[in-house]
Amino acid sequence: MINRVNRFRGRRSLFPILRRGKVQRYSFGKLYYRQNYRQNYRIAIVVSKKVDKKAVVRNRIRRRLYETFRLYFQQHAIHVDLIFVIHDNQLAFLPAPDLSKQLQPVFQALQKNYSKKI
């Protein structure tokens, strides 16, 4: 799980990123992102009941993505707010190496857009 300082607090804190952030679409969902001026990143992962009716599957997706992003941000000091809206349950059942391979375009986009602003 990610630290408390890397989480959003309340639904209202998501609205500025959803309204004014950039959007990238992937096969498994959308990524909203915007640079922040804090000393850390913040991330939220939204998995609706349309993805899967079982809370176990939705929470598995959330936990796996939080862990993958936590490991990525340990190696890269990028200050950005991220909101991941998941549309497909394929991320719950992928092996860990395949999951990180699926997320490589996301990491490359973050590196390209925000590596200069460290």
Backbone hydrogen bonds, N-H to C=O, Kabsch-Sander energy under -0.5 kcal/mol:
donor,donor_aa,acceptor,acceptor_aa,energy
6,N,3,N,-1.1
7,R,4,R,-1.5
8,F,43,I,-0.5
10,G,8,F,-0.7
13,S,10,G,-0.7
14,L,11,R,-1.5
15,F,11,R,-0.6
15,F,12,R,-0.5
17,I,14,L,-0.5
18,L,14,L,-2.1
19,R,15,F,-2.3
20,R,16,P,-2.7
21,G,17,I,-1.7
22,K,33,Y,-2.7
24,Q,31,L,-2.0
26,Y,29,G,-3.0
29,G,26,Y,-0.6
30,K,85,V,-2.6
31,L,24,Q,-2.7
32,Y,83,I,-2.9
33,Y,22,K,-2.2
34,R,81,D,-1.7
36,N,79,H,-1.3
42,R,80,V,-1.9
43,I,6,N,-2.3
44,A,82,L,-1.6
46,V,84,F,-3.6
47,V,45,I,-0.6
48,S,86,I,-0.6
51,V,48,S,-1.1
52,D,48,S,-0.9
58,R,54,K,-1.8
59,N,55,A,-2.7
60,R,56,V,-1.8
61,I,57,V,-2.1
62,R,58,R,-2.0
63,R,59,N,-2.8
64,R,60,R,-2.5
65,L,61,I,-2.3
66,Y,62,R,-2.6
67,E,63,R,-2.2
68,T,64,R,-2.1
69,F,65,L,-2.6
70,R,66,Y,-2.4
71,L,67,E,-2.3
72,Y,68,T,-1.8
73,F,69,F,-2.7
74,Q,70,R,-1.1
75,Q,71,L,-0.8
75,Q,72,Y,-0.8
76,H,72,Y,-1.4
78,I,76,H,-1.4
80,V,78,I,-0.9
81,D,34,R,-3.4
82,L,42,R,-2.6
83,I,32,Y,-2.6
84,F,44,A,-2.9
85,V,30,K,-2.6
85,V,83,I,-0.6
86,I,46,V,-2.7
86,I,84,F,-0.6
87,H,28,F,-3.0
88,D,28,F,-1.2
91,L,88,D,-0.6
92,A,89,N,-1.3
93,F,90,Q,-0.8
94,L,90,Q,-0.6
99,L,95,P,-2.2
100,S,96,A,-2.2
101,K,97,P,-1.6
102,Q,98,D,-2.2
103,L,99,L,-1.6
104,Q,101,K,-0.9
107,F,103,L,-2.2
108,Q,104,Q,-2.7
109,A,105,P,-2.1
110,L,106,V,-2.2
111,Q,107,F,-2.5
112,K,108,Q,-2.5
113,N,109,A,-2.3
114,Y,110,L,-2.3
115,S,111,Q,-1.6
117,K,114,Y,-0.6
118,I,115,S,-0.8
